[in-house]
Structure formats: structure tokens, C-alpha cells
Amino acid sequence: MIAELVCGAVALLLYVNTLSADFCYDDSRAIKTNQDLLPDTPWTNILYDDFWGTLLTHSGSHKSFRPLCTLSFRLNYILGGLDPWGYHLVNVGLHCCVTALFTAFCRPLLGGGPWSLLAGLLFASHPIHTEAVAGVVGRADVGAAFCFLVSLMCYARHCHLRPLAEHSSGSAWRAGLWMTGSLGAAAASLLWKEQGVTVLAVSAVYDLCVVHRLRLREAIMLVLKRRNVSLLVSLAWLVCWGIILLFVRFYWMGSRPPNFSNSDNPAADSPHVLTRALTFLYLPAINAWLLLCPDRLSFDWSMDALPLLRCITDWRNLQSVLFYSGLALLVWFGLRSPPLHSATVNGKSYTNGKSITNGHDSTPLQDNNHYRDSQSLDSPRINGYHKAHPLKTPQKSLAPPTENVVIFALGLLALPFIPATNLLFYVGFVVAERVLYIPSMGFCLLVTAGLRSVFMRCRSKSFRGVLMSCAAGLVLIYSLKTVRRNQDWQTEEMLYRSGLSVNPAKAWGNLGNVLKNQGKMAEAEKAYRNALYYRGNMADMLYNLGLLLQEREQLSEAFHYYKLAIRSRPTLAAAYLNIGIIQVSQGNIEEAKRTFLSCANIPDENLKDPHAHKSSVTSCLYNLGKLLHEHGQHEEALSMYKKAVLKMPRQFAPQSLYNMMGEAYMRLNNLEEAGRWYRESLKAKPDHIPAHLTYGKLLSIVGQKSEAERYFLKAIELDPARGNCYMHYGQFLLEQSRLGEAAAMAEKAAELDSSEFDVVFNAAHMLRQANQNEAAERYYGKAADLRPHHPAALMNLGAILHLNGKLKEAESNYLLALQLKPDDLITQSNLQKLWNVMQKQDLRTTGS
């Protein structure tokens, strides 16, 4: 128990610095933008959506069904919102529990003493765990490991009780209960993460190699000749339960595997069999090296982080050969010893004079070096276990033979890793450090078993001291590396900078996003360009660079990068959206309409993030509706808005869309529907100012004057510095013949939004209607300054100058307006009237 507490405490100390970390990398999509975490999302959605919040049956789903992990995130959200501290606390706590359980599990395998402590310390300190523990999404691996160990320990207890089950109904009941617990925990491990189901295979290896200590030939003969019924029944339960879990899991995700982009797993996309074979054979060697020497770690290993092996002469094939040779040697070591001499008498096997009931060795476990316990082999036994001599202090049972521990450790290392090998199906990554969390248990057990074996064989105290010093040094080096690596996971900027040497394209691109969010636009642009230098066809980076340039008003260059992004990924709806917005700003209305329509027609099949795609499509339809609305095509605009509502994903903020639907219904004189959609807009966002203003106008039209005024005043209260609110309220006051108040609101609006043409121009209109012609002249002049080539601004400035008796200035503005719009009848009429007045006053006119 002390060893477990020590190892758990060490794990806590090593990862306590992650409690101050922010959300990093995949945490944003799995937590910050995952609608399944929100309280207003039904709990049952967790059962139908993948880890990222996408419907499991959708063609673009990752198919990562991890409801227990998502549920834990949701509980975190309920208790602390989006405060990262609580999420990291749960991760660290789970890691401490897993470390303690692993230490306890190693005790009977390594004979207790310092060896289980060493295995636990290696696991607690291994740097490969930093991604799983410091990265919040790694909780799936840590949670799966916890249930994995619970299942394995329950099965070990079942094996302990199984020999007694034939003679005692109570023992049989307890053995069955432990088996049920093991199968249940295996299912829970699967619901944390997919590789958790491999605990069933690991349990079978444990039963055969550790409990029964069988060699390969003996295991095969056992199955073929059905010698041990109780063992075969246990194995049958494991196999059947595994088949059931896998079948249900495959059915639940839509009965088809996920689709991944070629950048996620380039080898899987290669058309050459040799390239795929050599690369996939090389990847386990790389993962083994990361376990042995975790010096070069990265948040992402996709794209070109590990170049493909395209030919036999690639020197990296030598690494593969060395890895598989070493693995073969370990397997040979575990299977090399000949089976112990045994005989069968009355249906029971006897090995070296010891009884085996149903294949289960009832004597204390022994090491292959035959170090004996202080107990006598011929001492009295109780329930199949030796009773200690009354005059001797009993020692703890020794471990099983090292060969058996090695085989089990290899099984614990290899079997949970098989789903990541691309052997059964292609996966969406090249190397993922967090996937090694469970396999690292086998690695730590294997290293400790090797050190223990060398220690036992060596009689030199000095050599033993050196060996233990090396073990302590390894734990210390791992610990220092873990603490250092945790610092990289403190912020996204630090994390991405740490990955520049491994995956420069991905790291520079993500770093650009961080720098842009920090307002460091020049540095962000440089980062994006660096990313494109390493990999020029990254659609996301081309789009992000275009977005940055668009925000800096470099529209032509932004347009160019959006086009390149679409060429790289024709389904990138967000690029179409921003191209349309640029076209609108440049006055290319018809082209913008075609662009928005093209975006709206892009299907969402096989997309990595269908929610983001649907959001962009919805925005395209919304912008197309606004264009049609502004050009008086209200029926067509309403049709686009309705399509947008149908396309709209759950996370889309609908208040602006609902408000514009209300506007369209207003223009079509359907006041009842307009009111309904204005109220929907306010329901979606109670502080949405445009909806307060438009709903106030509607209430004024239907005669609810006091209620309308309340909405106008509420809009001003929500944003007192917004001139548009005062302008709408002033228009309302003008309609109520409250001219003085209306004029005051108009001037307030123009002062606050002095650079907004519409506000200043409308304020001048209101002042003119309130008979404050001098103020109206001033603001018409400001409007004309803002848009010197706007015919209406020049015409209205001419009209107010005309009214104010400034005839020559009025004439000049009328003429400028006619140059811009020669066929404007109102301007022509006003100018003719002006000339008539000027002729009566004997003033020289330009037209005379």
C-alpha cells in the first residue's frame, strides 16, 4: 500500500504544474466549441455524437464514440464552466489513480519489494504521458486506462477464486461476480476510448502466461484437447464479450469506418503497396523509440513530420529491422524454456510434485531462478496454499518466472497498440503520443522485469548498487523531462513553438492563429507564410492568411489566397463566404450572388467538421438574403433566410438571421410573422440591439407607442455609445411630433457615429424635418464629405443650401449631383427652381 501511495504522490507532484495550464490544441474543439457540453443540449446527445460533437452516423464523423469522456467534460462544464483548472485537476487525479492501480497490479508480478515501486515510478514519471495528462482531451486515454486496470485486476481475482469454485458454491458465486466486474469494466474502458476493449485480450494472456504459466505449445494443446474446462470457459467469456462489444460498437457508429484526409495519415493515402507496407512497419519502431527515449516529443505528427518510406534502400528500414529483431528476441526469451516436467494422475496434473487443480498452480508463485520461499513445500496447505511453519516468519510470495512476465508485458505493450498500427483499419494519425498511455504499462513492466532479472542473477553488491542507481537515474531523467514538457502545454503558443522542429508546417500554421488572436498581425502573417513554405497546399493556412489580409484591408491579395484555398479544397465553404463579402464590398453584386449560391450548394459529406461547414453555408445564405433584401427582392430574400434556418447548425448564433427574417416580413406587410421572428431573435439573444430597434418600429406601426418607446430606450441602455440607437429613437420621436427631442437624438447620433455615412445622413434628414435647417446643413455637409461622389448626399446638401438662401453653393452641389446622376428628375427640378429664383434676384447662373 505504501508503494501505491508513493507512486501516486509522485505522479501528483510531477503534474501539479499542469493545473495552471490553458486549453490547448484539440481541447478547443472537444470542449470549447462542443455543443454536447452545454446544459441546454439534451444529455442523450452524448450517446449519438462522437467525441467532437458530430453525429456518429455522419459521413464526416471521426467515429470516436467516447461517451464517458464527454460526460466527464460535461460535468466539468456544469461545475466550473470553461475554467481550465477543473478539467486539468480531473486529468491529474485520474493519472494518480491509474499510477496507484498499476503499482498494485505489478506487486504479485514482480514479487513486491522495491520492484513494484520501481515499475510505478517509471509509469508515474514517463514523459510520453504528458500529452494524455496535460492535454485535456487526453482524459479519454487516462480514463480508459483506469477502467482497463480495474478490469484486469478483477479478472486476476477471478482467476484466484476459480480453483475453489468447484468445491464451494460461495467461491463459485464470488468468482462469477469478479468475472462480471471484469467484463463490465472492459465495456467502460471501451466507452472511454476504443483501445480499452483490448483489455479482454490482455486478460487472456494474463490467464495463460501468468496464472497457468503455459508455453505456446501447451496453450494450443489446451484449446485443442479441451483439458481445462474452467480456463476455457473463462476464455470463452472474454472472446464472446469482445465480439459483442465490437459488433455493437461498429453498428452504433453507422456500420462504416471513418474517413480521414491524406494529411492526417499520408501513408494510408499512398497508391503504392510498398510505400504503405514499409511506412506502417516503421511506425511501431518509432513508437517503441518514443517509449525508450522520449526526447523528441510533439503535439502533432501528421503531414510530413515522418516522411514516407518509399523504397527498400531507405536507411530507416534498418530501424524497423532492429526493432522487430529485438521484439523477436524478447518473444523467444519468453517462450524458450522447455515446459516443466509434468504428469497426470487421476485427471490432475502434477508439476515437480505440486498439485495443479484445473491447470491453476496452487502453490506460491516462483521465480525462474528457483529462489524458494521460507515455507516448506511439504508443509500443510489450506485451500491449496501452503501454511507457514509456526517457528518461521513467512515471506511474501515470489513472482512468477521472468519468462512469463516478459510475455505478459509484451502482450500488455503490443495488444493495446494494435488498433493504432493500421493493421486492422486506417487511423487518423501517424503517431499519437497519448495512444501510448496504456501500452506504456507493458513497457514499464518489461523494463522493471529485466532489471529485476539482472539484479537477481548478479551476486556483486557493487554491481547491484550501480544497477539500482541507473534505475533511479532513469526515473529522475524521466521526471525532469516530464516537468519540462508540461511547461510546453501551459499555453498554445508554447506548445506550437515546441513542435516547430518536428512538424513545422502544422506548428507554424497553428502558431499563426495564436499570434493573430493576440493582435500580432505581422508576426501572424509571417507564421502563415512559413507554414505554406513547408506545405503550400494547406487549405486551412491559405484561408487563414486570406482572412488576416482581408482584416488588414488587403482585399486583392486576400481574394487570391481564398481562391488558392478553394483550389486546394473545393468544399471549403468559409472561403466562398469571404470571397462573396469581398465582392460585395467591391460592388460586384452579381458575382457575389453567384459565389454565395455556389457555397450554399456544397454538400457536407465526408467533411472533418460538418458543423463549421454548415455555419459557413448558413452565413452565405444569410448574406445572399441581405443582398436581395437591399435590392427590393423581398420574396427571394425570405426564401434564402428560410433555407438558412434549415441549414443552421446548433452552435450557430441565429439572432441576426431571425431579425432579417422579421425585416423581410415587414417589407411584405406580414406584420404578425415579422413580430414572431423579432421575438425569436430576442429570445435567442436578449441583448441583440438590432432586434430591439426593429421590433420597436413594428410596435410603433401597430399603435403600441409606449411599448415601442420602451424597446428603443432599452437599445440605448444596452449600448449608450451607439449612434444608430439614438437615430432610430429620434425617428420615432419625430413621428410623434416631439420635434425638439427628435432633433436632440439626431445630433447625438451624428456625434457618436460621425464616421458612419448612413447615421450622419439620416440625422441631417431628421433635423431638416424638425425645421432645424442650420444644423441640417451642417450634417448634410459632413455626409457629403464622407461620400463626395454620392449623388443623394450632394442633392440634399444643395436643397438645404437652397432653403437657407445660399444659392450659389446650392447650384454648385446640384450640378455635381447631376454629373454623377444626370437623369435624376428631382435634382433637375430643384436646379430649375433654383435658377428661377436666381434670375429673379439678377444672379448669374452657370446655366445662363
N, C-alpha and C positions, 0 to 999 in steps of 0.2 A: 504493500500500500504506500510505503514511503517513496519508492521509486516512481510510482504513478504521480504522486503529488509533486515530487521534484521536477519531473519532466513537464507536467502541466504548468508549473510555475515558471519554468524556463521559457516555455512557449509564450506565456503571457508577457514576460519581460522583453522577449525579442520583438514582439509585435505591438507593444504598447504605443510605440511612436506612430502607428498607423491610425490611431484614434483621432488624430488631428488632420487626417488627410481629407481631400475633397473627393467628389465623384470623378472618376477618370475613365476615358475611352468608352468601352461598351456600357458603362454604368448609365450614361445619359439615355441611351435607347431603351435599356431594360428597366430603368427606374424613372428618370425624369420625364420621359415622354410616353411612358407606358400607361395607357388608359385603364388597364386592369387593376392598377393600384388605387385608383380614385374611389372614394366612398360611394359616389353615385353610380358606379358601374356595378352591375349585379355580380355577386360572388361566383355564380355559376359560370361566368365567362372564363374563369381560370381553367375550367375543365375543357373548354373548346378552343382556347387560344394557345399559341406557342409561347415560348419564353419571352418573346419580344412583343407580344400583344397582337400578333397576326393570327387570323383564323387558321386552324391546323389544316383544314381541307383546301385552303387557298393554294394555288399553284406556286406562289412565291414564298410560301411559308418555309421557315428553316426546319420545321418538323421537330423542333426541340421541345417536347412536351415535358415540362418540369413543374407541375402544379404546386408541389410542396415548397419549392424555392420561391415561386411567385407569391404564394400565400404568405410566406415569411416576410417578403418585401411589403406586402400589403399591410401586414400587422405593424411593421416598422413605420409605414406611412401614417397609419391611424394614430400611433403613439407619439411620433415626432415629426410628421410631415416630411420635408425633404432635407432635414438636418443630417448631414453625412455621418455625424458622430454615432448615432444609434445604429446605423447599418454596419459600420466598422466594428462596433462593440459586439454585435451578434457574431460577426465573422471570427473575431479573435476568440470569443468564448467557445464557439464550435471547434476551432482549431485546438484549443486547450483540451477539450473533452476528447477529441479524436486522439491526441497525443497520449493522454492518460489511458484510454482504452487500448491503444496499440501496445503501450508498455506492459499493461496487464496481460494482453494476449501473448506477448513474447516470453513471459515468465516461464511457463511449462515447456516451451520450445527450446529455451536456452539454459534451463536449469536454474533460473533465478539469479541471485547474487548480483554482481556488477553488470552482467551481460544484458539482462533486460533493461537495466538503466541506460547502458550504452546505446542499445537499439532505440530506446525512447528519446534520448538526447540527439541522436543523429536525425531522427524524424522531426523533432521539435525545431532543429536549427537549420535544416536543409534549405538552401536558398531557392530551390525550384518551387517552393511553396509560396513565394511572395506574391505571385500573380493571383493565386487562388485565395489567399487570405487578405492581402492589401487591396485587391480589386474586388469590389462588392459583388460583381456577377460571379466571381469565383466561389461564392457561397454554394452554388449548385454542386461543385466538386467536394467541398468540405462536408456539406450535409449528406451527400451520397456516401462519403467515406465513413461517417458516423454510423449510418444505418448498415453499411457494409460490415463493419466490425461487430456491431450488435448481432447481426445475422450469423456471422462466423462463430462468435462466442456461444450463441445459443445452440448452434449445431455441434460445437465441441462438447457442450454439456449433454446434448442428446446422445452423442457417442459414448460418453462416460456412463450414462444410465442404461444404455441399450443391452449390455451383457446381463444385467439384473432383471430385465423386463420379462424374460421367460419364466422366472421363478417368483415374481412378485407383481401382482396386479397394480399395486401402488406405484412401483417403479416404471411399469409399462405406461401408466397414465402420465407420469411426470416426463418420461422420455417423449411421449407423443406431444405433450404440451410444449416442450423445448423445441421440437421439430416445427410445430405450428408457429412458434415465435420466430424461428429462423426464417421460415418461408414468408411470414408477414413482414419482417424487417427487410428481406430481399426485395419485396414489392415496394416498400417505402423507399429503399435506395434507388430503385428504378424511377420512382416518381420525383426524386431529387435530380437525378441525371441518368442518361441512358446506360452508361457503362456500369451502373450499380448492379444490374442483373447478372454480371459475371461473377458475383459472389457465390452463385449456385455452383458454378464450375470449380471455383476455388475450394468450396466446401467438399466437393467430391475428391479433389486432390488431397485435401487435409485428411479425409477419412482413409483413403488408400495408402498414403505415404507416411502420415504421422501416427494415426491410430493403429492401422494394421501393418504398417511398415512393409508393404508389398513392393516387389520389383515389377517391372513391366510385364515379364512373362507370367508371373504369378497373378497379376491383376487380370490379364487376358484369360488365363485358365479359370480364374474365379468366376468370371462372367459366363464363359462357355459351358462350364460344368455345373454352374449354379451351386457351388459348395456352401456358400454362406448366405442363407436366406435373409437374415436380418439386415446385413450390409446391402444386399441387392435391393431390398425394399426401400431402404433409405436413399440409395442412389436413384431408384425409380421415381421417388417423390421429387428429388431435385430436378431430374430430367423433365418430368411431366409438368412441374410447376414452371420451369423455364420456358417450355414450349408454349404453355398457356399465356404467360406474361408477354412473350414476344409476339404471339398471334394477336392478342388484344391490343398491344402497343401499335403494331403495324396497321391493324384495322382502324384504330382510333385516329391515326394521322392521315387517313384518306386512302390507305392501301397503295401508296406510291411513295417512292423516295423523294427527298428534296432535290431541288436544282440549285447549283452554285455557279457563280461566274468563274471564268477562266483565271481571273487574278487571285481568287481565293485558293485554288488548287491547280496551278498550271499544268502539272503532270497529268492530271485526270483529263485535261482537255487536249493533250497531245495525241495526234493521229498515229504516232509510231509506237508499236508494241515494245520495242527495245528501250525507248526512252522511258516509257511508263514503268517497265519492269525494273530497270536499273535505278531509277529515282525512288520508287517505292521500296526497293530493297535497301537503299541507302538511308532512308528516313529513320528506321529503328536504330541504326547505328548512331545517328545524330542525337536521338533522344537518349540513348544509353550514355553518350558522352556528356550530355547536359546533366544527367544524374551523377556521373562520376566527377565531372569538373564543371560546375555551374558558374563559370566565369563570365561568359558572354551571353547575357540574357536580353530579351527584347519583348516589348508588349505585343509585337506582331511579326510573324514570319512569312507572310504571304508574298505574292508578286515574285520579285526576283531576289528575295532575301537568300534563298538557296537555289542557285541556278540548276537547271535540269541536267541530268547526266544523259548525254546523247550518244555516247559511244563507249566501247569496252576499254579504250585506252585512257579514259578519264582517270586521273590518279586517285580520285575519291572512291573508286571501286575497291581500292586496296583497304580503305577503312571498313567497307562492307565485309570484305573477306576476313579481316581481323576480328570484326565483331562476331560474325557467325561462327568463326573458328573458336573463339573464346566461349561462346554460348554452347557449342557442341562439346567442348572440354568439360564445362560445368555439368552438362547433362550426363556425359559419360562418367564423371566422378560420382554423381548421384546414383547411377544405375550399375556401376562397375562391380560392386561387391557381390559375390555369389550368395544365393539365398541360404539362410541358416538351415542347418540340418533339422528336418522335422519328420515326424511320423504320425500316423493317425491310428488311434486306438479307441474303439467304441464310438466312432463318429467324432472324436475330439482330437485336435492336433496338439502335439507336444513339441516344443522347441527348446532344446537344451534342458530338458527336464521340467519345463514350465508349462502349465496348462493354458491353452488358448480356447476360450469359450466363444463360439460363433466368430472365430477369427480375431477376437479382441484380446490383446495381451493384457492379462490381469495383473501382472507384476509391475513394479515401478519401472518407469522408462529409463533406459540406459544409454550411455554414450557409446559410439562405435569403438572407443578406446578401452572399453570394458572397465572403467573405474567403477568400483562397486560401492553401493550404499553401505552404511554401517549395519544395516539389517542383514540378517542371515536369510539366505534363500530358502532354507528349510524351516524357518520359524513359522509359528502358527499364523494362518491367514483368516481375516474377517472380510466377508463379501468379496473374496478374490484378491484382497490387498494384504500385504504382509503386516503382521503385528510386530511392533518394535520390541526388542529384548528389554525386559524390565530394568536391567542394570546398565543399559546404554542409552545415551541421548540420541534420538533419531535425527537424521539429517533430511533435508528436503530431497525429493525425488530428482534424480538426474534427468538430463534432457534426452530426447530420442537421438538415434545415431545421426551424426553430422550429415551423412549422405541423404537421409530422408529430409532433414531440414533444408538442405540445399535444393532438393527437388521441389519441396513445397514453396520455398522462397522464389524459385524461378517461376512456379505457377502463379504466385501472388504478384510477381512482377510482370509476367507476359500476358496472362489471361485478361486482366482489366484493360490492357493496352491494345488488344486485338481489334476492338471497334475503331481505333484511330489509325489502323495500318493500311486502309484502303483495300484490304483483302476481301472483305465481305461486301462492301459498298463504298462509293467515293464519299469522302468527308469534305467539309467546307473550310479546311485549313491545311497548311503544310506541316507546321509544328505548332503545338499549343502547350505552353508550359503548365497550365493548370490541369491539363489532361493527365499529367504525370503525378498528380497528387496521390491517387490510390496506388498506382504501380510503385511509387517510391517506398511504400511499406515493404514490398518484396526486396527492393534494393537495400534498405537499411537492415533488414533481417539477414540478407545474404552476406553483407559486409561484416556484420557482427558475428555470424556463424563462422565465417572464415577466420576472423581474428581470434575467436574462442578456440577453434581447432588448432591454430598455430600455437596459441598460448598453452594449451593442454599438452601438446607434443614436445614443447620445449621445456627442458629442466633448468636452464640457466636463469637465475634470478635477474641478472643484469639485462638479458635479452627480453625477459618478460617485462621488466621495467621500461625498456625502450619501446616495446610494443604498446604498452598502455599509455606511454607518453605520446606516441604517434596517434593513438586513438583520441586522446584528449586534445591534441593539436588539431586534428581533423574537425572535431566538434567546435573548437574555438574559431577556426578559419571559416567554417560554415556560418557560425553565429555572426561574425563580423561582416561577412558578405550579406547576410540576411538583413541586418540592421542598415547597412549601407544601401541595399537595394530598396528597402522600404522607403527611403528618402526619395527615390525616384518616383514613387507612387503618391507623393504628397500632393502634387498638382499635375494637371495635364501638360503644362509647359515643360516641367522637369522630366516627365515620363517620355514625351516625344523627343526631347533633346537626347535622352539616354539611348534612344533607338536609332539615331542617325547613322551609326556605323553599321548596323545590321540591315535595316530596311529604309534606306534614305528616301525613297520615293514616298512611301506611306508616312514616314515620320515628318518630312518637310511639309507635306500637304496638311497633316493634322496640326502641325505647329503653326502653319499659316492661319488656320481657323482660330486658334487661341490668340495669336497676336492681333488679328482683326477684331476680335471681341474686346481686346484691351485698348483698342483705338490706335494701335501702332500700324498704320496703313502701309507705310513704306516698307517696314520690315516684313509685314504680311505678304506684300506683293513679291518681295524677294524670295520668301519661303515658297510661295506657289510656283514661281519660275524655276526654283531649284528642284522642286518635285517633278515638274514637267521636263526638266533636263534629264532626269534619270528614267522617266517613263512618260513619254509625250502623249500617249493616247488615253490618259486617265480622264474620263468624262467628268468626274466629280471635281477634279482640280481645275480643269478648263472652265467649268461652270463657276466655281468659287472665285477664280481670277476674274472672270467676266463680271460677276456680282460686285467685286471690290472696285473694278474700274467704272462700273455703272454708278456706284455711290459717289465716286470722285468726278462724276460728270464727263468721263471719257467714253462717250456713248459709242462712237465708231469702233473703238478697239474692243469695248465690251461686246458689241454686236458680233465682232469677228470671233471672239472666244466662245460665245454662245453657239455660233454656227459650228465651230470645231467640236464642241461638246456633243451636239446633236449628231454630227457625223460619226463620232466615236460610239455614241449610244442613242440610237434614234428614238428610244422610248423615254428620254429624259424630259418629262413634262415641264419641270421648272425652267428649263432653258427656253422652251417655247413661250412660256408665260412672260419672261423678261424681255424676250425679243419683241413680243407684242406691245409691251409697255413702252419700249424704246421707239417703236414705230408710231405709236400714238403721240408721243412727245415730239416727234419729228413731223407730225402732220400726215403721215401715211396711213390714213384711216382704213382704206380698203385692204391694204396689205396686213394691217393689224387684225382686221376681222378674219382674214384667211388664216393667219397664224393661230389665233385663238381657237378657231374651228378645228384646225389640224391637231392641236393639243387635246381638244375635247374628244377626239375620235381615237386616241391612243388607248389600246386595251391594257388592263392591269395584270395580264397573265405573266407568270414567271418573273415577277419583279421582286427584288430583295426587300423593298419597303413599300408595299402597296398603299399604306396609309399616307405616306408623303406624296406618292403619285396622285392619289385621289384628292389630296389637299390642293395640289397644283392645278389639276383639271378643274376642280371647283372654282378656284380663283380665275382661271381662264374664262369659264362660263360667266362668272360674275362681271369680269371686265368687259366681255363682249356685250353682256346685257346693258352695262352702263353706256357703252358706245352707242348702242341702238336707242337707248333712252334719251341720250343727249341730242340725237338726230330725229327725235319725234316718232320713232318706230316703237311705240309703247307695247303693242301686242307682241311683237317679236322679242322685245326686251323681257317681257314677262315670261315668255316661253323659255328663254335662256336661264332665267332665275329659277324656274321650276326644275329644269334639268340639273342645275347646280345643287338644288336641295336634295335631289335623288342621288347624286354622286357624292355628296358631302360625307366624309368620314367622321367618326365620333369625336376626334380631337379638334376638328375644325371649329373656329370661333364664328358662329353664324350671324352675329348681331348686325353686321353691315349688310349682309345678303338679305336678311329679313326686312331691314329698313328700306332697302331699294325695292323690294317687292311691294312694300306699302306705298312707295312713291309711284310705282307703275300703276297700281290700282287707283291711286289718287288721280293720275292723269287720265285714266279710263273712266273716271267718275264712279267707281265702285267703292264708295266710302266705307261700307261695312267691312269688306275684305281688307281694305287699307288699314283700318283701325286694328283688325285682328293681327296683321303682320307687324304693325308698330308695337303692339303689346308683346308679341313673341320676341321681338328684338330686345325690348326692355327686360323681359323675363330671362333671356339668355345673358344679358349684361345690364344690370340695373343702373349702372352709371354711364351708359352709352349716350353721349351728348347728342349726336345727330338724331337719334330716335326721340329724345325729349323735344327737340325743336320741330321735327316733322309731325309728331303726334300733337304737339301744341297747336300747330297750324290747322290740323284736321279738326280738333275740338273747337277751334275758333270758327271754322266754316259751318259746323253743325250747331253753332249757337251756344256752346258751353264755354262762355268767355272767362269766367272765374277759374274754371279748371284748366283752361288753356294757359292763362297767365301763370298759374302755379307751375306748369311744366317749363315755361320759359325761364321763370325765376330759378327753378331747380337746376336748369342747364347752366345759368350764370353762377350759381353756388358751386357746382361741380368744377368749373374752370373759370374763375374770375378774370383770367388774363387772356381769354379767347374772345377776340373781337366779333367773331361770327355770331356768338350767342347774343350780344348786345344788338347786333344788326337785326336779327330775327325778332327780338323783343321790341325793338324800335318800330319795325314794320307793323307789328301787332298793335302797338300804341297809336300809330298813325291811322290805322283802320278804325280805331275807337275815337278818333278826333282829339286825342290827347297830344296836341302838336308840340307843346313845349317839352314834354317828357320824351317824345319820339326824337326830337332834334338832339336832345342831350345824349340819348342812346346812340344815335348815328355818329356823333362826334367821338364818343367813347370808343365805338367800334373802329373808326378810322385811325384813331390814335394808337390803339393796341395792335392793329394789323395794318400798319402803314405801308407795308411792302406787298400786301395782297391786293391785286387789282380789283377783284370782284367786291371785296369788302369796301374799299375806298369808293369805287364807282357807285355802289348801291347806297352808301352813306350820302353821297352827293345828291342822288335822286331823292332820298328821304328829306334832306334839308331843303331841297327845292320845293317839295310838296308841302313842307312846313312853312313856306314863304320866307325862309332864311337864305335869300339869294346870295348875299356876300359870302357866307360860309359855303354854300353850294358851289359857287365859283371857285373858291379855294380848293375844294376837294375834287372837282372836275379837272382842275389844272394838275393836281397830283396824279389823278388817274391817267391823264394824257402823258404825263412824264414817265409813268410806269410802262405804258404801252404806246409809244409815239406813232405807231402805224396801225392803231386800232380805229377804224372809221367811226364807230359809235361814240368812242370817247371824244374824238375831235368834233363830231357833230354836236354832242351835248355841251361841250365846252363853248362852242360857237353860239349855241342857243342861249346859254346863261349869260354870256357876254352881251349878246343881243338884248336880252331883257334888262341888263344892268347898264345899258347905254354905251357900251364900249364897242362901237360899231366897226371900226377898222380892224380891231383884233378879232371880232366875231367873223368878219368877212374872210380873214386870213385862215381861220380854222375851218370854216365851211369849205373853202377851196381845197385845203389839204385833204379833208374828208372825201371830197368828190374825186380827187386824184386817186385815192385808194379804192373808192367805190363809186364809179361815175354814174351808175344807173339808180342811185338811191333817190327815190322820189321825195322823201321827207327833207333831205338835205337840199335838194334842188328847190323845193318850195320855200324853205326857210331863207335860202340865199336870195331868191327873187324878192321876198318880202323885205329883206334887209336892204337890198338895192333900192327898192321903192322909197324906204324911209330915208336912205342916204341922199337920194335925188331930191327929195323934198327939203332936205337940210342943206342942199347945194354942196354935198360932199362928193369928192371924186371917187368913183368906184373902179375896181380893177376891170370889171366887165365893160366899162364905157369906152 
